[in-house]
């Protein structure tokens, strides 16, 4: 990343976008998603990439700067700030992935967004070179504008037994895959702010082991 990029004032950018976001707050609430003009402005400002490393063309900002950006966006619209904050948290998975996989997800698309949510009843069975993933995940905040989705899954051995650590804890990994419309169904109603576009996530596919990670490590 160039020196000019290192000196970007993301708080100033957030403040500049706030009036447009606030003007669309009612639309965001009614449509339960971020409209394209808001998304385009956020992507152009680099606000979805604040916590990505510079090696992936991210902002790599410090925690104080990140909090200040979220504060300014939240003043304009809570749902927009929620989507940004959730996406930023998910983007930190880049630190747990190989550089090639992180580049595949985040590095080649300026509109890259990873979204995930909880999945009671989900399952990933170990197969040769990866996992067979099935289940239903309760919601994925920002899933309607995400380019990749994540699915948290307990791991099962090929014989169906649960994989455990040496101390007996269940092993869980997060599986990552490109988003397709068929993966998202229905709407999940939440209290108050509705614009985060939470939708149920359905899975049933085989994934390479490299496209997964263990957050507990």
MARTILUM-591371 format. One line per 8 residues: their letters; for each residue x, y, z of N, C-alpha, C. Coordinates in nm, 4 decimals. Example, Ala and Ser with C-alpha at 12.3 -4.5 7.8 and 13.67 -1.06 7.14 Angstrom:
BEGIN
AS	1.3190 -0.5690 0.7800 1.2300 -0.4500 0.7800 1.3200 -0.3300 0.7800 ~ 1.2850 -0.2250 0.7080 1.3670 -0.1060 0.7140 1.2900 0.0030 0.7870
***
This chain:
BEGIN
XXXXXXXX	0.0858 -0.1195 0.0000 0.0000 0.0000 0.0000 0.0887 0.1236 0.0000 ~ 0.0496 0.2230 -0.0743 0.1293 0.3437 -0.0867 0.1204 0.4280 0.0390 ~ 0.2165 0.5211 0.0503 0.2159 0.6123 0.1646 0.0875 0.6943 0.1669 ~ 0.0382 0.7320 0.0473 -0.0860 0.8097 0.0408 -0.2014 0.7316 0.1016 ~ -0.2076 0.6006 0.0726 -0.3145 0.5193 0.1282 -0.3012 0.5050 0.2786 ~ -0.1776 0.4969 0.3270 -0.1552 0.4834 0.4702 -0.2082 0.6051 0.5457 ~ -0.2123 0.7198 0.4805 -0.2511 0.8431 0.5479 -0.3977 0.8795 0.5254 ~ -0.4772 0.7866 0.4751 -0.6206 0.8117 0.4560 -0.6861 0.8395 0.5902
XXXXXXXX	-0.7690 0.9423 0.5951 -0.8449 0.9742 0.7160 -0.9829 0.9096 0.7030 ~ -0.9951 0.7896 0.7579 -1.1211 0.7159 0.7454 -1.2326 0.7783 0.8287 ~ -1.1985 0.8419 0.9385 -1.3011 0.9098 1.0183 -1.3613 1.0244 0.9373 ~ -1.2768 1.0979 0.8691 -1.3250 1.2071 0.7837 -1.4147 1.1528 0.6734 ~ -1.3767 1.0399 0.6161 -1.4594 0.9789 0.5121 -1.5957 0.9378 0.5681 ~ -1.5964 0.8818 0.6876 -1.7227 0.8413 0.7499 -1.8123 0.9623 0.7734 ~ -1.7542 1.0690 0.8210 -1.8318 1.1918 0.8445 -1.8902 1.2453 0.7143 ~ -1.8139 1.2347 0.6062 -1.8611 1.2849 0.4771 -1.9782 1.2024 0.4238
XXXXXXXX	-1.9805 1.0732 0.4558 -2.0874 0.9860 0.4076 -2.2122 0.9917 0.4945 ~ -2.1979 1.0376 0.6172 -2.3076 1.0320 0.7141 -2.4375 1.0964 0.6645 ~ -2.4349 1.2155 0.6032 -2.5618 1.2759 0.5593 -2.6380 1.1897 0.4589 ~ -2.5666 1.1306 0.3632 -2.6331 1.0448 0.2646 -2.6927 0.9211 0.3317 ~ -2.6186 0.8624 0.4252 -2.6683 0.7437 0.4949 -2.7904 0.7783 0.5789 ~ -2.7830 0.8896 0.6498 -2.8954 0.9308 0.7343 -3.0200 0.9581 0.6499 ~ -3.0004 1.0148 0.5326 -3.1139 1.0456 0.4453 -3.1843 0.9196 0.3969 ~ -3.1141 0.8084 0.3974 -3.1717 0.6823 0.3509 -3.2068 0.5880 0.4657
XXXXXXXX	-3.2021 0.6368 0.5884 -3.2259 0.5503 0.7044 -3.3635 0.4847 0.7000 ~ -3.4666 0.5603 0.6636 -3.6014 0.5031 0.6568 -3.6101 0.3965 0.5476 ~ -3.5474 0.4229 0.4350 -3.5462 0.3253 0.3259 -3.4760 0.1971 0.3699 ~ -3.3648 0.2118 0.4389 -3.2906 0.0957 0.4886 -3.3775 0.0126 0.5822 ~ -3.4491 0.0809 0.6705 -3.5361 0.0123 0.7661 -3.6499 -0.0608 0.6953 ~ -3.7092 0.0040 0.5968 -3.8242 -0.0544 0.5274 -3.7844 -0.1707 0.4379 ~ -3.6714 -0.1574 0.3686 -3.6296 -0.2603 0.2738 -3.5474 -0.3707 0.3387 ~ -3.5040 -0.3483 0.4624 -3.4254 -0.4459 0.5385 -3.2958 -0.4823 0.4662
XXXXXXXX	-3.2367 -0.3842 0.4065 -3.1077 -0.4043 0.3406 -3.0457 -0.2676 0.3141 ~ -2.9158 -0.2667 0.2866 -2.8488 -0.1429 0.2491 -2.8688 -0.1207 0.0997 ~ -2.9231 -0.0061 0.0592 -2.9444 0.0200 -0.0834 -2.8117 0.0370 -0.1562 ~ -2.8147 0.0135 -0.2858 -2.6927 0.0161 -0.3652 -2.6165 0.1484 -0.3545 ~ -2.6813 0.2662 -0.3557 -2.6032 0.3897 -0.3422 -2.5230 0.3965 -0.2120 ~ -2.5798 0.3456 -0.1034 -2.5075 0.3440 0.0240 -2.3917 0.2456 0.0169 ~ -2.4179 0.1253 -0.0348 -2.3110 0.0268 -0.0479 -2.1979 0.0793 -0.1351 ~ -2.2332 0.1389 -0.2480 -2.1304 0.1900 -0.3390 -2.0430 0.2944 -0.2708
XXXXXXXX	-2.1050 0.3817 -0.1927 -2.0292 0.4854 -0.1223 -1.9382 0.4251 -0.0160 ~ -1.9877 0.3257 0.0562 -1.9073 0.2605 0.1598 -1.7893 0.1859 0.0990 ~ -1.8133 0.1172 -0.0128 -1.7040 0.0464 -0.0793 -1.6010 0.1450 -0.1331 ~ -1.6479 0.2516 -0.1953 -1.5570 0.3511 -0.2521 -1.4695 0.4132 -0.1441 ~ -1.5257 0.4329 -0.0253 -1.4501 0.4916 0.0861 -1.3598 0.3908 0.1555 ~ -1.3723 0.2634 0.1197 -1.2887 0.1605 0.1816 -1.3307 0.1222 0.3218 ~ -1.4548 0.1531 0.3596 -1.4954 0.1309 0.4987 -1.5255 -0.0150 0.5303 ~ -1.5432 -0.0983 0.4285 -1.5589 -0.2418 0.4532 -1.4235 -0.3109 0.4710
XXXXXXXX	-1.3141 -0.2385 0.4489 -1.1812 -0.3000 0.4506 -1.0931 -0.2455 0.5627 ~ -1.1537 -0.1861 0.6615 -1.0766 -0.1183 0.7658 -0.9832 -0.2109 0.8418 ~ -1.0259 -0.3338 0.8697 -0.9463 -0.4243 0.9524 -0.8696 -0.5277 0.8712 ~ -0.8764 -0.5177 0.7396 -0.7928 -0.6041 0.6564 -0.6496 -0.5519 0.6564 ~ -0.5513 -0.6409 0.6442 -0.4122 -0.5949 0.6415 -0.3798 -0.5226 0.5114 ~ -0.2752 -0.4443 0.5140 -0.2348 -0.3700 0.3944 -0.1932 -0.4635 0.2818 ~ -0.1456 -0.5835 0.3164 -0.1067 -0.6798 0.2136 -0.2256 -0.7246 0.1298 ~ -0.3481 -0.7023 0.1809 -0.4706 -0.7326 0.1068 -0.5427 -0.6046 0.0654
XXXXXXXX	-0.4682 -0.4946 0.0611 -0.5235 -0.3637 0.0249 -0.6293 -0.3185 0.1245 ~ -0.6053 -0.3493 0.2514 -0.6957 -0.3064 0.3568 -0.6446 -0.1829 0.4280 ~ -0.7282 -0.1293 0.5160 -0.6904 -0.0094 0.5893 -0.5955 -0.0358 0.7039 ~ -0.6050 -0.1571 0.7633 -0.5222 -0.1953 0.8782 -0.5211 -0.0835 0.9838 ~ -0.6403 -0.0344 1.0183 -0.6487 0.0779 1.1111 -0.6363 0.0297 1.2555 ~ -0.6037 0.1205 1.3447 -0.5945 0.0886 1.4867 -0.7348 0.0839 1.5474 ~ -0.7495 0.0214 1.6658 -0.8823 0.0059 1.7267 -0.9549 0.1378 1.7519 ~ -0.8827 0.2414 1.7894 -0.9470 0.3697 1.8177 -1.0076 0.4281 1.6897
XXXXXXXX	-0.9312 0.4244 1.5817 -0.9832 0.4749 1.4541 -1.1053 0.3955 1.4108 ~ -1.0971 0.2637 1.4242 -1.2107 0.1796 1.3862 -1.3354 0.2169 1.4669 ~ -1.3203 0.2325 1.5969 -1.4344 0.2672 1.6824 -1.4923 0.4032 1.6453 ~ -1.4064 0.4977 1.6118 -1.4550 0.6311 1.5755 -1.5320 0.6278 1.4436 ~ -1.4850 0.5480 1.3482 -1.5579 0.5343 1.2219 -1.6959 0.4741 1.2469 ~ -1.7003 0.3671 1.3265 -1.8288 0.3035 1.3561 -1.9231 0.4005 1.4278 ~ -1.8684 0.4813 1.5155 -1.9500 0.5780 1.5886 -2.0139 0.6783 1.4929 ~ -1.9365 0.7301 1.3987 -1.9901 0.8294 1.3053 -2.0978 0.7687 1.2155
XXXXXXXX	-2.0756 0.6455 1.1696 -2.1757 0.5810 1.0847 -2.3005 0.5482 1.1653 ~ -2.2831 0.5040 1.2894 -2.3980 0.4690 1.3736 -2.4847 0.5897 1.4053 ~ -2.4239 0.7072 1.4142 -2.5027 0.8287 1.4356 -2.6002 0.8497 1.3203 ~ -2.5580 0.8106 1.2010 -2.6416 0.8281 1.0820 -2.7444 0.7166 1.0689 ~ -2.7018 0.5924 1.0933 -2.7936 0.4782 1.0827 -2.7312 0.3573 1.1508 ~ -2.8025 0.3023 1.2478 -2.7492 0.1913 1.3272 -2.7298 0.0651 1.2436 ~ -2.8217 0.0369 1.1514 -2.8099 -0.0846 1.0706 -2.6858 -0.0815 0.9819 ~ -2.6570 0.0343 0.9257 -2.5383 0.0464 0.8412 -2.4122 0.0220 0.9228
XXXXXXXX	-2.4068 0.0798 1.0415 -2.2915 0.0576 1.1283 -2.2809 -0.0889 1.1681 ~ -2.3951 -0.1519 1.1946 -2.3947 -0.2943 1.2307 -2.3338 -0.3777 1.1172 ~ -2.3786 -0.3514 0.9933 -2.3266 -0.4264 0.8796 -2.1763 -0.4063 0.8632 ~ -2.1323 -0.2837 0.8765 -1.9894 -0.2551 0.8647 -1.9094 -0.3255 0.9732 ~ -1.9590 -0.3175 1.0960 -1.8860 -0.3754 1.2086 -1.8805 -0.5273 1.1977 ~ -1.9932 -0.5888 1.1603 -1.9950 -0.7339 1.1433 -1.9007 -0.7770 1.0318 ~ -1.9036 -0.7065 0.9199 -1.8161 -0.7410 0.8079 -1.6693 -0.7254 0.8459 ~ -1.6393 -0.6216 0.9224 -1.5012 -0.6003 0.9661 -1.4549 -0.7147 1.0551
XXXXXXXX	-1.5419 -0.7566 1.1477 -1.5060 -0.8687 1.2338 -1.4814 -0.9947 1.1539 ~ -1.5674 -1.0217 1.0555 -1.5491 -1.1400 0.9714 -1.4208 -1.1306 0.8885 ~ -1.3859 -1.0103 0.8459 -1.2661 -0.9945 0.7629 -1.1380 -1.0276 0.8383 ~ -1.1438 -1.0242 0.9704 -1.0255 -1.0591 1.0488 -0.9898 -1.2064 1.0354 ~ -1.0792 -1.2853 0.9758 -1.0470 -1.4256 0.9475 -0.9282 -1.4372 0.8528 ~ -0.8969 -1.3303 0.7798 -0.7823 -1.3332 0.6886 -0.6542 -1.3723 0.7608 ~ -0.6449 -1.3385 0.8891 -0.5253 -1.3712 0.9669 -0.5112 -1.5206 0.9912 ~ -0.6203 -1.5968 0.9770 -0.6196 -1.7402 1.0034 -0.6098 -1.8229 0.8754
XXXXXXXX	-0.6067 -1.7566 0.7611 -0.6066 -1.8248 0.6324 -0.4705 -1.8144 0.5658 ~ -0.4441 -1.9044 0.4723 -0.3239 -1.8880 0.3914 -0.3382 -1.7599 0.3094 ~ -0.2253 -1.7051 0.2684 -0.2315 -1.5800 0.1920 -0.3095 -1.5998 0.0624 ~ -0.2920 -1.7148 -0.0028 -0.3615 -1.7388 -0.1293 -0.5127 -1.7397 -0.1107 ~ -0.5607 -1.8045 -0.0044 -0.7048 -1.8101 0.0197 -0.7570 -1.6724 0.0601 ~ -0.6812 -1.6016 0.1435 -0.7221 -1.4664 0.1825 -0.7309 -1.3750 0.0606 ~ -0.6365 -1.3902 -0.0326 -0.6417 -1.3116 -0.1562 -0.7635 -1.3486 -0.2392 ~ -0.7949 -1.4775 -0.2436 -0.9107 -1.5233 -0.3199 -1.0393 -1.4593 -0.2681
XXXXXXXX	-1.0507 -1.4472 -0.1363 -1.1730 -1.3952 -0.0760 -1.1762 -1.2429 -0.0756 ~ -1.0656 -1.1821 -0.0336 -1.0661 -1.0376 -0.0087 -0.9828 -0.9548 -0.1065 ~ -0.8800 -1.0138 -0.1645 -0.7793 -0.9333 -0.2320 -0.8092 -0.8935 -0.3740 ~ -0.9013 -0.9621 -0.4395 -0.9243 -0.9371 -0.5817 -1.0545 -0.8633 -0.6100 ~ -1.1256 -0.8268 -0.5061 -1.2569 -0.7643 -0.5243 -1.2735 -0.6529 -0.4222 ~ -1.2825 -0.5295 -0.4692 -1.2979 -0.4162 -0.3778 -1.4332 -0.4173 -0.3071 ~ -1.5267 -0.4971 -0.3566 -1.6580 -0.5087 -0.2933 -1.6700 -0.6392 -0.2137 ~ -1.5587 -0.6983 -0.1795 -1.5612 -0.8244 -0.1052 -1.6168 -0.8039 0.0354
XXXXXXXX	-1.7116 -0.8887 0.0733 -1.7680 -0.8895 0.2083 -1.7902 -1.0344 0.2491 ~ -1.7449 -1.0697 0.3671 -1.7701 -1.2013 0.4255 -1.8718 -1.1851 0.5370 ~ -1.9741 -1.2716 0.5372 -2.0780 -1.2665 0.6411 -2.1003 -1.4062 0.6957 ~ -2.1323 -1.4138 0.8259 -2.1650 -1.5437 0.8851 -2.2562 -1.5258 1.0052 ~ -2.3037 -1.6376 1.0588 -2.3910 -1.6347 1.1757 -2.3949 -1.7712 1.2412 ~ -2.4677 -1.7853 1.3526 -2.4715 -1.9111 1.4271 -2.5505 -2.0185 1.3534 ~ -2.5174 -2.1460 1.3792 -2.5847 -2.2547 1.3090 -2.6097 -2.3773 1.3929 ~ -2.7029 -2.3723 1.4861 -2.7363 -2.4916 1.5644 -2.7782 -2.6065 1.4725
XXXXXXXX	-2.7211 -2.7225 1.4925 -2.7553 -2.8371 1.4093 -2.6689 -2.8519 1.2858 ~ -2.5765 -2.7593 1.2620 -2.4871 -2.7693 1.1470 -2.3872 -2.8825 1.1691 ~ -2.3308 -2.9294 1.0587 -2.2384 -3.0419 1.0686 -2.1405 -3.0383 0.9531 ~ -2.0151 -3.0715 0.9796 -1.9137 -3.0853 0.8755 -1.8443 -3.2198 0.8954 ~ -1.8567 -3.3072 0.7975 -1.7964 -3.4400 0.8049 -1.6650 -3.4375 0.7283 ~ -1.5579 -3.4831 0.7923 -1.4272 -3.4864 0.7280 -1.4289 -3.5839 0.6103 ~ -1.3848 -3.5360 0.4944 -1.3696 -3.6190 0.3752 -1.2297 -3.5938 0.3207 ~ -1.1917 -3.6666 0.2196 -1.0585 -3.6523 0.1634 -1.0365 -3.5095 0.1137
XXXXXXXX	-0.9423 -3.4379 0.1738 -0.9069 -3.3034 0.1304 -0.9948 -3.1920 0.1807 ~ -1.0965 -3.2245 0.2624 -1.1834 -3.1176 0.3096 -1.2970 -3.1671 0.3966 ~ -1.4154 -3.1075 0.3766 -1.5304 -3.1380 0.4612 -1.6581 -3.1360 0.3777 ~ -1.7534 -3.2210 0.4176 -1.8876 -3.2175 0.3610 -1.9758 -3.1456 0.4606 ~ -2.0313 -3.0313 0.4188 -2.1016 -2.9415 0.5107 -2.2519 -2.9470 0.4845 ~ -2.3303 -2.9639 0.5917 -2.4758 -2.9590 0.5826 -2.5294 -2.8824 0.7028 ~ -2.6491 -2.8272 0.6884 -2.7101 -2.7606 0.8031 -2.7840 -2.6343 0.7654 ~ -2.8400 -2.5714 0.8666 -2.9108 -2.4446 0.8536 -2.8549 -2.3484 0.9567
XXXXXXXX	-2.8194 -2.2288 0.9121 -2.7634 -2.1281 1.0021 -2.8678 -2.0194 1.0232 ~ -2.8844 -1.9769 1.1465 -2.9973 -1.8918 1.1839 -3.0027 -1.7608 1.1065 ~ -2.8882 -1.6978 1.0858 -2.8844 -1.5731 1.0100 -2.7406 -1.5400 0.9756 ~ -2.7247 -1.4500 0.8807 -2.5927 -1.3977 0.8444 -2.6093 -1.2491 0.8193 ~ -2.5710 -1.1680 0.9147 -2.5874 -1.0231 0.9019 -2.5113 -0.9714 0.7804 ~ -2.5820 -0.8982 0.6940 -2.5188 -0.8469 0.5734 -2.5092 -0.9484 0.4617 ~ -2.5767 -1.0629 0.4771 -2.5652 -1.1683 0.3776 -2.6132 -1.1294 0.2393 ~ -2.7022 -1.0313 0.2311 -2.7581 -0.9943 0.1012 -2.6598 -0.9154 0.0154
XXXXXXXX	-2.5586 -0.8563 0.0756 -2.4564 -0.7897 -0.0048 -2.3198 -0.8571 0.0094 ~ -2.3168 -0.9732 0.0757 -2.1905 -1.0456 0.0924 -2.1501 -1.1143 -0.0377 ~ -2.0208 -1.1298 -0.0573 -1.9678 -1.2064 -0.1699 -1.9263 -1.3463 -0.1264 ~ -1.8957 -1.3620 0.0045 -1.8623 -1.4917 0.0629 -1.9423 -1.5095 0.1910 ~ -1.9701 -1.6359 0.2233 -2.0410 -1.6696 0.3461 -1.9563 -1.7641 0.4301 ~ -1.9771 -1.7573 0.5607 -1.9088 -1.8465 0.6534 -2.0096 -1.9292 0.7303 ~ -1.9754 -2.0536 0.7588 -2.0641 -2.1442 0.8319 -1.9850 -2.2094 0.9450 ~ -2.0244 -2.1818 1.0687 -1.9589 -2.2417 1.1846 -2.0107 -2.3843 1.2012
XXXXXXXX	-1.9203 -2.4814 1.2068 -1.9610 -2.6225 1.2099 -1.8762 -2.7037 1.3070 ~ -1.9395 -2.7867 1.3912 -1.8637 -2.8884 1.4637 -1.8183 -2.9944 1.3638 ~ -1.7011 -3.0512 1.3857 -1.6430 -3.1468 1.2919 -1.6737 -3.2897 1.3351 ~ -1.7166 -3.3704 1.2385 -1.7386 -3.5130 1.2612 -1.6379 -3.5932 1.1801 ~ -1.5954 -3.7061 1.2349 -1.5088 -3.7977 1.1621 -1.5917 -3.8713 1.0561 ~ -1.5251 -3.9362 0.9593 -1.6004 -4.0092 0.8563 -1.6973 -4.1128 0.9123 ~ -1.6676 -4.1670 1.0314 -1.7577 -4.2661 1.0910 -1.8743 -4.2026 1.1665 ~ -1.8801 -4.0688 1.1668 -1.9896 -3.9987 1.2326 -1.9611 -3.9539 1.3740
XXXXXXXX	-1.8509 -3.9977 1.4320 -1.8167 -3.9563 1.5682 -1.7655 -3.8132 1.5694 ~ -1.7834 -3.7455 1.6807 -1.7398 -3.6061 1.6932 -1.5888 -3.5977 1.7076 ~ -1.5284 -3.5051 1.6374 -1.3847 -3.4808 1.6536 -1.3636 -3.3945 1.7770 ~ -1.2694 -3.4343 1.8590 -1.2434 -3.3633 1.9840 -1.0949 -3.3341 1.9994 ~ -1.0657 -3.2312 2.0772 -0.9276 -3.1983 2.1119 -0.8783 -3.2982 2.2163 ~ -0.7467 -3.3012 2.2445 -0.6959 -3.3927 2.3471 -0.7620 -3.3760 2.4835 ~ -0.8130 -3.2559 2.5129 -0.8797 -3.2354 2.6424 -1.0305 -3.2570 2.6351 ~ -1.0784 -3.3104 2.5226 -1.2184 -3.3484 2.5121 -1.3117 -3.2442 2.4545
XXXXXXXX	-1.2609 -3.1280 2.4193 -1.3465 -3.0227 2.3645 -1.3818 -3.0522 2.2194 ~ -1.5082 -3.0255 2.1826 -1.5502 -3.0435 2.0442 -1.4725 -2.9497 1.9519 ~ -1.4282 -3.0007 1.8391 -1.3580 -2.9191 1.7403 -1.4609 -2.8539 1.6483 ~ -1.4498 -2.7241 1.6320 -1.5392 -2.6495 1.5430 -1.4559 -2.5667 1.4468 ~ -1.4975 -2.5651 1.3206 -1.4301 -2.4842 1.2206 -1.5328 -2.3975 1.1482 ~ -1.4838 -2.2891 1.0919 -1.5687 -2.2023 1.0109 -1.5376 -2.2285 0.8645 ~ -1.6396 -2.2689 0.7905 -1.6255 -2.3016 0.6493 -1.6605 -2.1794 0.5647 ~ -1.5807 -2.1517 0.4640 -1.5997 -2.0334 0.3798 -1.6285 -2.0754 0.2364
XXXXXXXX	-1.7275 -2.0105 0.1748 -1.7623 -2.0448 0.0371 -1.8250 -1.9237 -0.0313 ~ -1.8107 -1.9137 -0.1641 -1.8701 -1.8012 -0.2368 -2.0214 -1.8015 -0.2203 ~ -2.0758 -1.6850 -0.2040 -2.2202 -1.6740 -0.1844 -2.2957 -1.6953 -0.3151 ~ -2.4016 -1.7734 -0.3074 -2.4965 -1.7908 -0.4167 -2.6347 -1.7611 -0.3611 ~ -2.7253 -1.7123 -0.4432 -2.8576 -1.6756 -0.3940 -2.9285 -1.7935 -0.3291 ~ -2.9040 -1.9142 -0.3788 -2.9730 -2.0304 -0.3230 -2.9325 -2.0598 -0.1789 ~ -2.8240 -1.9982 -0.1337 -2.7807 -2.0208 0.0040 -2.8637 -1.9432 0.1051 ~ -2.9383 -1.8420 0.0593 -3.0118 -1.7543 0.1502 -3.1609 -1.7688 0.1276
XXXXXXXX	-3.2344 -1.7871 0.2380 -3.3791 -1.8015 0.2283 -3.4461 -1.7277 0.3431 ~ -3.5585 -1.6621 0.3096 -3.6418 -1.6019 0.4132 -3.5776 -1.4833 0.4810 ~ -3.6517 -1.4283 0.5763 -3.6038 -1.3147 0.6543 -3.6130 -1.3476 0.8017 ~ -3.5205 -1.2968 0.8753 -3.5229 -1.3155 1.0198 -3.5546 -1.1817 1.0835 ~ -3.6680 -1.1709 1.1482 -3.7079 -1.0446 1.2108 -3.6273 -1.0211 1.3371 ~ -3.5785 -0.9009 1.3538 -3.5052 -0.8628 1.4747 -3.5687 -0.7352 1.5285 ~ -3.5456 -0.7078 1.6531 -3.6012 -0.5869 1.7121 -3.5303 -0.4625 1.6585 ~ -3.6071 -0.3560 1.6494 -3.5568 -0.2235 1.6122 -3.4898 -0.2248 1.4750
XXXXXXXX	-3.3609 -0.1958 1.4715 -3.2943 -0.1772 1.3424 -3.3057 -0.3030 1.2567 ~ -3.3611 -0.2874 1.1364 -3.3881 -0.4019 1.0497 -3.2965 -0.4063 0.9274 ~ -3.2193 -0.3037 0.9042 -3.1509 -0.2911 0.7766 -3.0311 -0.3792 0.7563 ~ -3.0000 -0.4655 0.8519 -2.8804 -0.5479 0.8354 -2.9039 -0.6675 0.7450 ~ -3.0279 -0.6877 0.6960 -3.0526 -0.7907 0.5954 -3.0213 -0.9301 0.6444 ~ -3.0659 -0.9648 0.7636 -3.0359 -1.0968 0.8168 -3.1237 -1.2007 0.7481 ~ -3.0631 -1.3071 0.7018 -3.1356 -1.4130 0.6326 -3.0816 -1.5481 0.6772 ~ -3.1690 -1.6490 0.6669 -3.1252 -1.7842 0.6990 -3.0300 -1.8344 0.5908
XXXXXXXX	-2.9326 -1.9130 0.6341 -2.8295 -1.9653 0.5460 -2.8412 -2.1168 0.5434 ~ -2.8451 -2.1729 0.4220 -2.8578 -2.3169 0.4056 -2.7312 -2.3701 0.3393 ~ -2.6870 -2.4882 0.3824 -2.5662 -2.5456 0.3251 -2.5851 -2.6912 0.2885 ~ -2.5053 -2.7390 0.1948 -2.5050 -2.8773 0.1537 -2.4023 -2.8937 0.0440 ~ -2.2735 -2.8969 0.0797 -2.1683 -2.8954 -0.0209 -2.0372 -2.9422 0.0392 ~ -1.9418 -2.9750 -0.0489 -1.8080 -3.0134 -0.0055 -1.7149 -2.8939 -0.0209 ~ -1.6270 -2.8751 0.0766 -1.5363 -2.7608 0.0778 -1.3936 -2.8061 0.1023 ~ -1.2995 -2.7372 0.0371 -1.1584 -2.7637 0.0621 -1.1214 -2.7243 0.2044
XXXXXXXX	-1.0336 -2.8013 0.2657 -0.9912 -2.7713 0.4026 -0.9286 -2.6335 0.4120 ~ -0.8599 -2.5889 0.3065 -0.7932 -2.4584 0.3097 -0.8917 -2.3439 0.3208 ~ -1.0169 -2.3680 0.2816 -1.1198 -2.2648 0.2934 -1.1943 -2.2770 0.4265 ~ -1.1229 -2.3114 0.5283 -1.1818 -2.3193 0.6623 -1.0754 -2.2828 0.7637 ~ -1.1196 -2.2491 0.8843 -1.0239 -2.2150 0.9886 -1.0848 -2.2418 1.1252 ~ -0.9979 -2.2492 1.2232 -1.0372 -2.2750 1.3618 -1.0041 -2.1511 1.4434 ~ -1.1064 -2.0776 1.4853 -1.0844 -1.9536 1.5604 -1.0284 -1.9775 1.6992 ~ -1.0384 -2.1004 1.7494 -0.9905 -2.1268 1.8854 -0.8402 -2.1431 1.8911
X	-0.7754 -2.1545 1.7762 -0.6304 -2.1765 1.7740 -0.5555 -2.0468 1.7987
***
